[in-house]
Amino acid sequence: MSQPAESGASSGHANRQAVLYCPYCAEETLFPLEEGGWECRSCLRAFTVRFLGLRPARGHGGQVQS
C-alpha cells in the first residue's frame, strides 16, 4: 500500500503530521491522499510537503558555529 519515502521511513498516514492549511488558498478542507500528499477540496489542488532537513545553528553575523 505505502511506498518507502526517500528518508527510508514509511509514507503511511500514521507517520505524517497533519497539514492545517492549504498553501494555495489557506482553507482547512484538506484530506490525505492514498498515494501520499494532500488534497484541498476548496481549490481542488493536490500537493505534497517535504522535509528537507535541519539547518545548522548560526551565531551572530551569519557565521556557522563550530
mmCIF file as Biopython writes it, N, C-alpha, C and O atoms, coordinates in Angstrom:
data_model
#
loop_
_atom_site.group_PDB
_atom_site.id
_atom_site.type_symbol
_atom_site.label_atom_id
_atom_site.label_alt_id
_atom_site.label_comp_id
_atom_site.label_asym_id
_atom_site.label_entity_id
_atom_site.label_seq_id
_atom_site.pdbx_PDB_ins_code
_atom_site.Cartn_x
_atom_site.Cartn_y
_atom_site.Cartn_z
_atom_site.occupancy
_atom_site.B_iso_or_equiv
_atom_site.auth_seq_id
_atom_site.auth_asym_id
_atom_site.pdbx_PDB_model_num
ATOM 1   N N  . MET A ? 1  ? 0.825   -1.191 0.000  1.0 0.0 1  A 1 
ATOM 2   C CA . MET A ? 1  ? 0.000   0.000  0.000  1.0 0.0 1  A 1 
ATOM 3   C C  . MET A ? 1  ? 0.863   1.247  0.000  1.0 0.0 1  A 1 
ATOM 4   O O  . MET A ? 1  ? 0.726   2.072  -0.903 1.0 0.0 1  A 1 
ATOM 5   N N  . SER A ? 2  ? 1.761   1.425  0.989  1.0 0.0 2  A 1 
ATOM 6   C CA . SER A ? 2  ? 2.592   2.620  1.005  1.0 0.0 2  A 1 
ATOM 7   C C  . SER A ? 2  ? 3.994   2.287  0.535  1.0 0.0 2  A 1 
ATOM 8   O O  . SER A ? 2  ? 4.505   1.197  0.790  1.0 0.0 2  A 1 
ATOM 9   N N  . GLN A ? 3  ? 4.606   3.227  -0.149 1.0 0.0 3  A 1 
ATOM 10  C CA . GLN A ? 3  ? 5.954   3.071  -0.655 1.0 0.0 3  A 1 
ATOM 11  C C  . GLN A ? 3  ? 6.917   3.717  0.324  1.0 0.0 3  A 1 
ATOM 12  O O  . GLN A ? 3  ? 6.552   4.688  0.987  1.0 0.0 3  A 1 
ATOM 13  N N  . PRO A ? 4  ? 8.147   3.203  0.434  1.0 0.0 4  A 1 
ATOM 14  C CA . PRO A ? 4  ? 9.124   3.845  1.320  1.0 0.0 4  A 1 
ATOM 15  C C  . PRO A ? 4  ? 9.444   5.253  0.832  1.0 0.0 4  A 1 
ATOM 16  O O  . PRO A ? 4  ? 9.579   5.493  -0.367 1.0 0.0 4  A 1 
ATOM 17  N N  . ALA A ? 5  ? 9.561   6.169  1.772  1.0 0.0 5  A 1 
ATOM 18  C CA . ALA A ? 5  ? 9.929   7.543  1.427  1.0 0.0 5  A 1 
ATOM 19  C C  . ALA A ? 5  ? 11.427  7.616  1.192  1.0 0.0 5  A 1 
ATOM 20  O O  . ALA A ? 5  ? 12.147  6.657  1.471  1.0 0.0 5  A 1 
ATOM 21  N N  . GLU A ? 6  ? 11.899  8.740  0.684  1.0 0.0 6  A 1 
ATOM 22  C CA . GLU A ? 6  ? 13.315  8.914  0.392  1.0 0.0 6  A 1 
ATOM 23  C C  . GLU A ? 6  ? 14.180  8.753  1.626  1.0 0.0 6  A 1 
ATOM 24  O O  . GLU A ? 6  ? 15.316  8.290  1.521  1.0 0.0 6  A 1 
ATOM 25  N N  . SER A ? 7  ? 13.672  9.125  2.795  1.0 0.0 7  A 1 
ATOM 26  C CA . SER A ? 7  ? 14.449  9.020  4.019  1.0 0.0 7  A 1 
ATOM 27  C C  . SER A ? 7  ? 14.445  7.608  4.588  1.0 0.0 7  A 1 
ATOM 28  O O  . SER A ? 7  ? 15.110  7.349  5.591  1.0 0.0 7  A 1 
ATOM 29  N N  . GLY A ? 8  ? 13.716  6.701  3.973  1.0 0.0 8  A 1 
ATOM 30  C CA . GLY A ? 8  ? 13.658  5.333  4.444  1.0 0.0 8  A 1 
ATOM 31  C C  . GLY A ? 8  ? 12.469  5.075  5.351  1.0 0.0 8  A 1 
ATOM 32  O O  . GLY A ? 8  ? 12.197  3.922  5.687  1.0 0.0 8  A 1 
ATOM 33  N N  . ALA A ? 9  ? 11.759  6.109  5.754  1.0 0.0 9  A 1 
ATOM 34  C CA . ALA A ? 9  ? 10.595  5.931  6.612  1.0 0.0 9  A 1 
ATOM 35  C C  . ALA A ? 9  ? 9.373   5.627  5.747  1.0 0.0 9  A 1 
ATOM 36  O O  . ALA A ? 9  ? 9.339   5.947  4.559  1.0 0.0 9  A 1 
ATOM 37  N N  . SER A ? 10 ? 8.399   5.020  6.351  1.0 0.0 10 A 1 
ATOM 38  C CA . SER A ? 10 ? 7.164   4.717  5.643  1.0 0.0 10 A 1 
ATOM 39  C C  . SER A ? 10 ? 6.403   6.009  5.368  1.0 0.0 10 A 1 
ATOM 40  O O  . SER A ? 10 ? 6.418   6.921  6.195  1.0 0.0 10 A 1 
ATOM 41  N N  . SER A ? 11 ? 5.744   6.097  4.228  1.0 0.0 11 A 1 
ATOM 42  C CA . SER A ? 11 ? 4.970   7.302  3.904  1.0 0.0 11 A 1 
ATOM 43  C C  . SER A ? 11 ? 3.509   7.146  4.293  1.0 0.0 11 A 1 
ATOM 44  O O  . SER A ? 11 ? 2.662   7.887  3.795  1.0 0.0 11 A 1 
ATOM 45  N N  . GLY A ? 12 ? 3.190   6.194  5.176  1.0 0.0 12 A 1 
ATOM 46  C CA . GLY A ? 12 ? 1.823   5.982  5.610  1.0 0.0 12 A 1 
ATOM 47  C C  . GLY A ? 12 ? 1.288   7.171  6.369  1.0 0.0 12 A 1 
ATOM 48  O O  . GLY A ? 12 ? 2.058   7.997  6.860  1.0 0.0 12 A 1 
ATOM 49  N N  . HIS A ? 13 ? -0.012  7.266  6.468  1.0 0.0 13 A 1 
ATOM 50  C CA . HIS A ? 13 ? -0.655  8.402  7.111  1.0 0.0 13 A 1 
ATOM 51  C C  . HIS A ? 13 ? -0.297  8.515  8.589  1.0 0.0 13 A 1 
ATOM 52  O O  . HIS A ? 13 ? -0.288  9.623  9.124  1.0 0.0 13 A 1 
ATOM 53  N N  . ALA A ? 14 ? -0.003  7.409  9.262  1.0 0.0 14 A 1 
ATOM 54  C CA . ALA A ? 14 ? 0.298   7.446  10.686 1.0 0.0 14 A 1 
ATOM 55  C C  . ALA A ? 14 ? 1.618   8.151  10.971 1.0 0.0 14 A 1 
ATOM 56  O O  . ALA A ? 14 ? 1.818   8.643  12.081 1.0 0.0 14 A 1 
ATOM 57  N N  . ASN A ? 15 ? 2.519   8.213  10.003 1.0 0.0 15 A 1 
ATOM 58  C CA . ASN A ? 15 ? 3.828   8.816  10.212 1.0 0.0 15 A 1 
ATOM 59  C C  . ASN A ? 15 ? 3.886   10.281 9.786  1.0 0.0 15 A 1 
ATOM 60  O O  . ASN A ? 15 ? 4.958   10.883 9.836  1.0 0.0 15 A 1 
ATOM 61  N N  . ARG A ? 16 ? 2.776   10.867 9.375  1.0 0.0 16 A 1 
ATOM 62  C CA . ARG A ? 16 ? 2.782   12.242 8.885  1.0 0.0 16 A 1 
ATOM 63  C C  . ARG A ? 16 ? 2.110   13.177 9.869  1.0 0.0 16 A 1 
ATOM 64  O O  . ARG A ? 16 ? 1.137   12.816 10.531 1.0 0.0 16 A 1 
ATOM 65  N N  . GLN A ? 17 ? 2.636   14.366 9.952  1.0 0.0 17 A 1 
ATOM 66  C CA . GLN A ? 17 ? 1.973   15.423 10.702 1.0 0.0 17 A 1 
ATOM 67  C C  . GLN A ? 17 ? 0.888   16.001 9.805  1.0 0.0 17 A 1 
ATOM 68  O O  . GLN A ? 17 ? 1.118   16.205 8.613  1.0 0.0 17 A 1 
ATOM 69  N N  . ALA A ? 18 ? -0.256  16.258 10.344 1.0 0.0 18 A 1 
ATOM 70  C CA . ALA A ? 18 ? -1.354  16.804 9.546  1.0 0.0 18 A 1 
ATOM 71  C C  . ALA A ? 18 ? -1.048  18.234 9.135  1.0 0.0 18 A 1 
ATOM 72  O O  . ALA A ? 18 ? -0.599  19.037 9.954  1.0 0.0 18 A 1 
ATOM 73  N N  . VAL A ? 19 ? -1.287  18.554 7.876  1.0 0.0 19 A 1 
ATOM 74  C CA . VAL A ? 19 ? -1.165  19.916 7.375  1.0 0.0 19 A 1 
ATOM 75  C C  . VAL A ? 19 ? -2.454  20.630 7.750  1.0 0.0 19 A 1 
ATOM 76  O O  . VAL A ? 19 ? -3.541  20.084 7.565  1.0 0.0 19 A 1 
ATOM 77  N N  . LEU A ? 20 ? -2.344  21.840 8.273  1.0 0.0 20 A 1 
ATOM 78  C CA . LEU A ? 20 ? -3.531  22.535 8.777  1.0 0.0 20 A 1 
ATOM 79  C C  . LEU A ? 20 ? -4.197  23.427 7.746  1.0 0.0 20 A 1 
ATOM 80  O O  . LEU A ? 20 ? -5.415  23.601 7.781  1.0 0.0 20 A 1 
ATOM 81  N N  . TYR A ? 21 ? -3.418  24.003 6.821  1.0 0.0 21 A 1 
ATOM 82  C CA . TYR A ? 21 ? -3.967  24.946 5.853  1.0 0.0 21 A 1 
ATOM 83  C C  . TYR A ? 21 ? -3.415  24.643 4.471  1.0 0.0 21 A 1 
ATOM 84  O O  . TYR A ? 21 ? -2.278  24.190 4.338  1.0 0.0 21 A 1 
ATOM 85  N N  . CYS A ? 22 ? -4.207  24.888 3.453  1.0 0.0 22 A 1 
ATOM 86  C CA . CYS A ? 22 ? -3.757  24.762 2.070  1.0 0.0 22 A 1 
ATOM 87  C C  . CYS A ? 22 ? -2.772  25.897 1.783  1.0 0.0 22 A 1 
ATOM 88  O O  . CYS A ? 22 ? -3.079  27.052 2.077  1.0 0.0 22 A 1 
ATOM 89  N N  . PRO A ? 23 ? -1.593  25.599 1.217  1.0 0.0 23 A 1 
ATOM 90  C CA . PRO A ? 23 ? -0.635  26.670 0.921  1.0 0.0 23 A 1 
ATOM 91  C C  . PRO A ? 23 ? -1.074  27.569 -0.235 1.0 0.0 23 A 1 
ATOM 92  O O  . PRO A ? 23 ? -0.453  28.606 -0.469 1.0 0.0 23 A 1 
ATOM 93  N N  . TYR A ? 24 ? -2.117  27.199 -0.953 1.0 0.0 24 A 1 
ATOM 94  C CA . TYR A ? 24 ? -2.582  27.983 -2.094 1.0 0.0 24 A 1 
ATOM 95  C C  . TYR A ? 24 ? -3.763  28.879 -1.748 1.0 0.0 24 A 1 
ATOM 96  O O  . TYR A ? 24 ? -3.765  30.058 -2.102 1.0 0.0 24 A 1 
ATOM 97  N N  . CYS A ? 25 ? -4.766  28.342 -1.062 1.0 0.0 25 A 1 
ATOM 98  C CA . CYS A ? 25 ? -5.965  29.141 -0.772 1.0 0.0 25 A 1 
ATOM 99  C C  . CYS A ? 25 ? -6.179  29.372 0.727  1.0 0.0 25 A 1 
ATOM 100 O O  . CYS A ? 25 ? -7.077  30.126 1.103  1.0 0.0 25 A 1 
ATOM 101 N N  . ALA A ? 26 ? -5.378  28.745 1.584  1.0 0.0 26 A 1 
ATOM 102 C CA . ALA A ? 26 ? -5.421  28.902 3.042  1.0 0.0 26 A 1 
ATOM 103 C C  . ALA A ? 26 ? -6.683  28.328 3.690  1.0 0.0 26 A 1 
ATOM 104 O O  . ALA A ? 26 ? -6.960  28.616 4.854  1.0 0.0 26 A 1 
ATOM 105 N N  . GLU A ? 27 ? -7.437  27.532 2.962  1.0 0.0 27 A 1 
ATOM 106 C CA . GLU A ? 27 ? -8.612  26.877 3.550  1.0 0.0 27 A 1 
ATOM 107 C C  . GLU A ? 27 ? -8.166  25.652 4.354  1.0 0.0 27 A 1 
ATOM 108 O O  . GLU A ? 27 ? -7.024  25.208 4.234  1.0 0.0 27 A 1 
ATOM 109 N N  . GLU A ? 28 ? -9.059  25.117 5.163  1.0 0.0 28 A 1 
ATOM 110 C CA . GLU A ? 28 ? -8.765  23.982 6.027  1.0 0.0 28 A 1 
ATOM 111 C C  . GLU A ? 28 ? -9.391  22.678 5.532  1.0 0.0 28 A 1 
ATOM 112 O O  . GLU A ? 28 ? -9.428  21.702 6.280  1.0 0.0 28 A 1 
ATOM 113 N N  . THR A ? 29 ? -9.875  22.638 4.316  1.0 0.0 29 A 1 
ATOM 114 C CA . THR A ? 29 ? -10.563 21.456 3.781  1.0 0.0 29 A 1 
ATOM 115 C C  . THR A ? 29 ? -9.557  20.495 3.144  1.0 0.0 29 A 1 
ATOM 116 O O  . THR A ? 29 ? -9.633  20.204 1.950  1.0 0.0 29 A 1 
ATOM 117 N N  . LEU A ? 30 ? -8.619  20.009 3.948  1.0 0.0 30 A 1 
ATOM 118 C CA . LEU A ? 30 ? -7.544  19.141 3.466  1.0 0.0 30 A 1 
ATOM 119 C C  . LEU A ? 30 ? -7.795  17.695 3.854  1.0 0.0 30 A 1 
ATOM 120 O O  . LEU A ? 30 ? -8.274  17.400 4.949  1.0 0.0 30 A 1 
ATOM 121 N N  . PHE A ? 31 ? -7.462  16.801 2.934  1.0 0.0 31 A 1 
ATOM 122 C CA . PHE A ? 31 ? -7.612  15.369 3.167  1.0 0.0 31 A 1 
ATOM 123 C C  . PHE A ? 31 ? -6.374  14.667 2.632  1.0 0.0 31 A 1 
ATOM 124 O O  . PHE A ? 31 ? -5.871  15.027 1.568  1.0 0.0 31 A 1 
ATOM 125 N N  . PRO A ? 32 ? -5.874  13.664 3.359  1.0 0.0 32 A 1 
ATOM 126 C CA . PRO A ? 32 ? -4.688  12.939 2.877  1.0 0.0 32 A 1 
ATOM 127 C C  . PRO A ? 32 ? -5.025  12.095 1.650  1.0 0.0 32 A 1 
ATOM 128 O O  . PRO A ? 32 ? -6.122  11.549 1.539  1.0 0.0 32 A 1 
ATOM 129 N N  . LEU A ? 33 ? -4.067  11.999 0.734  1.0 0.0 33 A 1 
ATOM 130 C CA . LEU A ? 33 ? -4.211  11.155 -0.448 1.0 0.0 33 A 1 
ATOM 131 C C  . LEU A ? 33 ? -3.557  9.809  -0.185 1.0 0.0 33 A 1 
ATOM 132 O O  . LEU A ? 33 ? -2.530  9.747  0.491  1.0 0.0 33 A 1 
ATOM 133 N N  . GLU A ? 34 ? -4.126  8.742  -0.701 1.0 0.0 34 A 1 
ATOM 134 C CA . GLU A ? 34 ? -3.576  7.397  -0.508 1.0 0.0 34 A 1 
ATOM 135 C C  . GLU A ? 34 ? -2.144  7.283  -1.008 1.0 0.0 34 A 1 
ATOM 136 O O  . GLU A ? 34 ? -1.315  6.635  -0.370 1.0 0.0 34 A 1 
ATOM 137 N N  . GLU A ? 35 ? -1.844  7.911  -2.148 1.0 0.0 35 A 1 
ATOM 138 C CA . GLU A ? 35 ? -0.513  7.812  -2.735 1.0 0.0 35 A 1 
ATOM 139 C C  . GLU A ? 35 ? 0.476   8.791  -2.121 1.0 0.0 35 A 1 
ATOM 140 O O  . GLU A ? 35 ? 1.612   8.893  -2.586 1.0 0.0 35 A 1 
ATOM 141 N N  . GLY A ? 36 ? 0.066   9.507  -1.093 1.0 0.0 36 A 1 
ATOM 142 C CA . GLY A ? 36 ? 0.906   10.491 -0.427 1.0 0.0 36 A 1 
ATOM 143 C C  . GLY A ? 36 ? 0.491   11.892 -0.840 1.0 0.0 36 A 1 
ATOM 144 O O  . GLY A ? 36 ? -0.038  12.091 -1.934 1.0 0.0 36 A 1 
ATOM 145 N N  . GLY A ? 37 ? 0.722   12.834 0.009  1.0 0.0 37 A 1 
ATOM 146 C CA . GLY A ? 37 ? 0.346   14.205 -0.281 1.0 0.0 37 A 1 
ATOM 147 C C  . GLY A ? 37 ? -1.014  14.551 0.302  1.0 0.0 37 A 1 
ATOM 148 O O  . GLY A ? 37 ? -1.600  13.787 1.068  1.0 0.0 37 A 1 
ATOM 149 N N  . TRP A ? 38 ? -1.490  15.711 -0.079 1.0 0.0 38 A 1 
ATOM 150 C CA . TRP A ? 38 ? -2.736  16.245 0.456  1.0 0.0 38 A 1 
ATOM 151 C C  . TRP A ? 38 ? -3.608  16.772 -0.665 1.0 0.0 38 A 1 
ATOM 152 O O  . TRP A ? 38 ? -3.108  17.211 -1.701 1.0 0.0 38 A 1 
ATOM 153 N N  . GLU A ? 39 ? -4.910  16.727 -0.455 1.0 0.0 39 A 1 
ATOM 154 C CA . GLU A ? 39 ? -5.903  17.233 -1.402 1.0 0.0 39 A 1 
ATOM 155 C C  . GLU A ? 39 ? -6.691  18.344 -0.721 1.0 0.0 39 A 1 
ATOM 156 O O  . GLU A ? 39 ? -7.220  18.155 0.375  1.0 0.0 39 A 1 
ATOM 157 N N  . CYS A ? 40 ? -6.768  19.509 -1.375 1.0 0.0 40 A 1 
ATOM 158 C CA . CYS A ? 40 ? -7.607  20.592 -0.882 1.0 0.0 40 A 1 
ATOM 159 C C  . CYS A ? 40 ? -8.912  20.535 -1.649 1.0 0.0 40 A 1 
ATOM 160 O O  . CYS A ? 40 ? -8.920  20.646 -2.875 1.0 0.0 40 A 1 
ATOM 161 N N  . ARG A ? 41 ? -9.993  20.365 -0.951 1.0 0.0 41 A 1 
ATOM 162 C CA . ARG A ? 41 ? -11.291 20.258 -1.610 1.0 0.0 41 A 1 
ATOM 163 C C  . ARG A ? 41 ? -11.940 21.615 -1.843 1.0 0.0 41 A 1 
ATOM 164 O O  . ARG A ? 41 ? -13.027 21.687 -2.415 1.0 0.0 41 A 1 
ATOM 165 N N  . SER A ? 42 ? -11.293 22.688 -1.411 1.0 0.0 42 A 1 
ATOM 166 C CA . SER A ? 42 ? -11.803 24.025 -1.707 1.0 0.0 42 A 1 
ATOM 167 C C  . SER A ? 42 ? -11.301 24.519 -3.061 1.0 0.0 42 A 1 
ATOM 168 O O  . SER A ? 42 ? -12.088 24.986 -3.884 1.0 0.0 42 A 1 
ATOM 169 N N  . CYS A ? 43 ? -9.986  24.416 -3.295 1.0 0.0 43 A 1 
ATOM 170 C CA . CYS A ? 43 ? -9.427  24.911 -4.553 1.0 0.0 43 A 1 
ATOM 171 C C  . CYS A ? 43 ? -9.063  23.767 -5.511 1.0 0.0 43 A 1 
ATOM 172 O O  . CYS A ? 43 ? -8.560  24.013 -6.607 1.0 0.0 43 A 1 
ATOM 173 N N  . LEU A ? 44 ? -9.317  22.517 -5.095 1.0 0.0 44 A 1 
ATOM 174 C CA . LEU A ? 44 ? -9.112  21.324 -5.916 1.0 0.0 44 A 1 
ATOM 175 C C  . LEU A ? 44 ? -7.662  21.087 -6.310 1.0 0.0 44 A 1 
ATOM 176 O O  . LEU A ? 44 ? -7.393  20.484 -7.349 1.0 0.0 44 A 1 
ATOM 177 N N  . ARG A ? 45 ? -6.720  21.559 -5.485 1.0 0.0 45 A 1 
ATOM 178 C CA . ARG A ? 45 ? -5.302  21.313 -5.741 1.0 0.0 45 A 1 
ATOM 179 C C  . ARG A ? 45 ? -4.834  20.142 -4.891 1.0 0.0 45 A 1 
ATOM 180 O O  . ARG A ? 45 ? -5.363  19.891 -3.808 1.0 0.0 45 A 1 
ATOM 181 N N  . ALA A ? 46 ? -3.836  19.432 -5.396 1.0 0.0 46 A 1 
ATOM 182 C CA . ALA A ? 46 ? -3.172  18.373 -4.647 1.0 0.0 46 A 1 
ATOM 183 C C  . ALA A ? 46 ? -1.705  18.769 -4.514 1.0 0.0 46 A 1 
ATOM 184 O O  . ALA A ? 46 ? -1.113  19.285 -5.463 1.0 0.0 46 A 1 
ATOM 185 N N  . PHE A ? 47 ? -1.114  18.530 -3.340 1.0 0.0 47 A 1 
ATOM 186 C CA . PHE A ? 47 ? 0.262   18.946 -3.102 1.0 0.0 47 A 1 
ATOM 187 C C  . PHE A ? 47 ? 0.914   18.014 -2.085 1.0 0.0 47 A 1 
ATOM 188 O O  . PHE A ? 47 ? 0.241   17.244 -1.401 1.0 0.0 47 A 1 
ATOM 189 N N  . THR A ? 48 ? 2.234   18.103 -2.005 1.0 0.0 48 A 1 
ATOM 190 C CA . THR A ? 48 ? 2.986   17.370 -1.006 1.0 0.0 48 A 1 
ATOM 191 C C  . THR A ? 48 ? 3.800   18.359 -0.194 1.0 0.0 48 A 1 
ATOM 192 O O  . THR A ? 48 ? 4.068   19.478 -0.632 1.0 0.0 48 A 1 
ATOM 193 N N  . VAL A ? 49 ? 4.184   17.931 0.986  1.0 0.0 49 A 1 
ATOM 194 C CA . VAL A ? 49 ? 5.069   18.694 1.858  1.0 0.0 49 A 1 
ATOM 195 C C  . VAL A ? 49 ? 6.275   17.804 2.111  1.0 0.0 49 A 1 
ATOM 196 O O  . VAL A ? 49 ? 6.129   16.645 2.501  1.0 0.0 49 A 1 
ATOM 197 N N  . ARG A ? 50 ? 7.460   18.345 1.890  1.0 0.0 50 A 1 
ATOM 198 C CA . ARG A ? 50 ? 8.675   17.538 2.045  1.0 0.0 50 A 1 
ATOM 199 C C  . ARG A ? 50 ? 9.605   18.189 3.046  1.0 0.0 50 A 1 
ATOM 200 O O  . ARG A ? 50 ? 9.853   19.393 2.981  1.0 0.0 50 A 1 
ATOM 201 N N  . PHE A ? 51 ? 10.122  17.393 3.973  1.0 0.0 51 A 1 
ATOM 202 C CA . PHE A ? 51 ? 11.079  17.850 4.961  1.0 0.0 51 A 1 
ATOM 203 C C  . PHE A ? 51 ? 12.460  17.805 4.332  1.0 0.0 51 A 1 
ATOM 204 O O  . PHE A ? 51 ? 12.892  16.746 3.877  1.0 0.0 51 A 1 
ATOM 205 N N  . LEU A ? 52 ? 13.156  18.920 4.296  1.0 0.0 52 A 1 
ATOM 206 C CA . LEU A ? 52 ? 14.471  18.985 3.670  1.0 0.0 52 A 1 
ATOM 207 C C  . LEU A ? 52 ? 15.607  18.675 4.627  1.0 0.0 52 A 1 
ATOM 208 O O  . LEU A ? 52 ? 16.663  18.215 4.193  1.0 0.0 52 A 1 
ATOM 209 N N  . GLY A ? 53 ? 15.422  18.912 5.907  1.0 0.0 53 A 1 
ATOM 210 C CA . GLY A ? 53 ? 16.466  18.644 6.892  1.0 0.0 53 A 1 
ATOM 211 C C  . GLY A ? 53 ? 16.596  19.813 7.851  1.0 0.0 53 A 1 
ATOM 212 O O  . GLY A ? 53 ? 15.904  20.823 7.725  1.0 0.0 53 A 1 
ATOM 213 N N  . LEU A ? 54 ? 17.480  19.659 8.796  1.0 0.0 54 A 1 
ATOM 214 C CA . LEU A ? 54 ? 17.716  20.705 9.787  1.0 0.0 54 A 1 
ATOM 215 C C  . LEU A ? 54 ? 18.832  21.617 9.316  1.0 0.0 54 A 1 
ATOM 216 O O  . LEU A ? 54 ? 19.825  21.161 8.749  1.0 0.0 54 A 1 
ATOM 217 N N  . ARG A ? 55 ? 18.666  22.877 9.550  1.0 0.0 55 A 1 
ATOM 218 C CA . ARG A ? 55 ? 19.698  23.856 9.214  1.0 0.0 55 A 1 
ATOM 219 C C  . ARG A ? 55 ? 20.691  23.915 10.357 1.0 0.0 55 A 1 
ATOM 220 O O  . ARG A ? 55 ? 20.300  23.742 11.511 1.0 0.0 55 A 1 
ATOM 221 N N  . PRO A ? 56 ? 21.967  24.154 10.074 1.0 0.0 56 A 1 
ATOM 222 C CA . PRO A ? 56 ? 22.940  24.293 11.158 1.0 0.0 56 A 1 
ATOM 223 C C  . PRO A ? 56 ? 22.663  25.556 11.972 1.0 0.0 56 A 1 
ATOM 224 O O  . PRO A ? 56 ? 22.165  26.552 11.447 1.0 0.0 56 A 1 
ATOM 225 N N  . ALA A ? 57 ? 22.992  25.497 13.253 1.0 0.0 57 A 1 
ATOM 226 C CA . ALA A ? 57 ? 22.807  26.656 14.119 1.0 0.0 57 A 1 
ATOM 227 C C  . ALA A ? 57 ? 23.721  27.776 13.640 1.0 0.0 57 A 1 
ATOM 228 O O  . ALA A ? 57 ? 24.864  27.531 13.253 1.0 0.0 57 A 1 
ATOM 229 N N  . ARG A ? 58 ? 23.220  28.987 13.667 1.0 0.0 58 A 1 
ATOM 230 C CA . ARG A ? 58 ? 24.012  30.133 13.212 1.0 0.0 58 A 1 
ATOM 231 C C  . ARG A ? 58 ? 24.222  31.086 14.379 1.0 0.0 58 A 1 
ATOM 232 O O  . ARG A ? 58 ? 23.314  31.367 15.160 1.0 0.0 58 A 1 
ATOM 233 N N  . GLY A ? 59 ? 25.439  31.563 14.464 1.0 0.0 59 A 1 
ATOM 234 C CA . GLY A ? 59 ? 25.769  32.561 15.500 1.0 0.0 59 A 1 
ATOM 235 C C  . GLY A ? 59 ? 25.510  33.958 14.984 1.0 0.0 59 A 1 
ATOM 236 O O  . GLY A ? 59 ? 24.884  34.130 13.938 1.0 0.0 59 A 1 
ATOM 237 N N  . HIS A ? 60 ? 25.978  34.942 15.696 1.0 0.0 60 A 1 
ATOM 238 C CA . HIS A ? 60 ? 25.820  36.343 15.283 1.0 0.0 60 A 1 
ATOM 239 C C  . HIS A ? 60 ? 26.651  36.588 14.040 1.0 0.0 60 A 1 
ATOM 240 O O  . HIS A ? 60 ? 27.757  36.059 13.931 1.0 0.0 60 A 1 
ATOM 241 N N  . GLY A ? 61 ? 26.160  37.359 13.121 1.0 0.0 61 A 1 
ATOM 242 C CA . GLY A ? 61 ? 26.881  37.694 11.905 1.0 0.0 61 A 1 
ATOM 243 C C  . GLY A ? 61 ? 26.705  36.687 10.796 1.0 0.0 61 A 1 
ATOM 244 O O  . GLY A ? 61 ? 27.352  36.814 9.757  1.0 0.0 61 A 1 
ATOM 245 N N  . GLY A ? 62 ? 25.838  35.668 10.974 1.0 0.0 62 A 1 
ATOM 246 C CA . GLY A ? 62 ? 25.548  34.710 9.922  1.0 0.0 62 A 1 
ATOM 247 C C  . GLY A ? 62 ? 26.605  33.649 9.715  1.0 0.0 62 A 1 
ATOM 248 O O  . GLY A ? 62 ? 26.570  32.945 8.706  1.0 0.0 62 A 1 
ATOM 249 N N  . GLN A ? 63 ? 27.556  33.508 10.645 1.0 0.0 63 A 1 
ATOM 250 C CA . GLN A ? 63 ? 28.600  32.500 10.517 1.0 0.0 63 A 1 
ATOM 251 C C  . GLN A ? 63 ? 28.177  31.223 11.210 1.0 0.0 63 A 1 
ATOM 252 O O  . GLN A ? 63 ? 27.533  31.266 12.258 1.0 0.0 63 A 1 
ATOM 253 N N  . VAL A ? 64 ? 28.536  30.080 10.630 1.0 0.0 64 A 1 
ATOM 254 C CA . VAL A ? 64 ? 28.211  28.785 11.209 1.0 0.0 64 A 1 
ATOM 255 C C  . VAL A ? 64 ? 29.074  28.560 12.421 1.0 0.0 64 A 1 
ATOM 256 O O  . VAL A ? 64 ? 30.289  28.750 12.362 1.0 0.0 64 A 1 
ATOM 257 N N  . GLN A ? 65 ? 28.462  28.152 13.539 1.0 0.0 65 A 1 
ATOM 258 C CA . GLN A ? 65 ? 29.208  27.850 14.750 1.0 0.0 65 A 1 
ATOM 259 C C  . GLN A ? 65 ? 29.840  26.483 14.647 1.0 0.0 65 A 1 
ATOM 260 O O  . GLN A ? 65 ? 29.244  25.555 14.101 1.0 0.0 65 A 1 
ATOM 261 N N  . SER A ? 66 ? 31.051  26.355 15.173 1.0 0.0 66 A 1 
ATOM 262 C CA . SER A ? 66 ? 31.749  25.056 15.160 1.0 0.0 66 A 1 
ATOM 263 C C  . SER A ? 66 ? 31.646  24.372 16.482 1.0 0.0 66 A 1 
ATOM 264 O O  . SER A ? 66 ? 32.174  23.272 16.650 1.0 0.0 66 A 1 
#
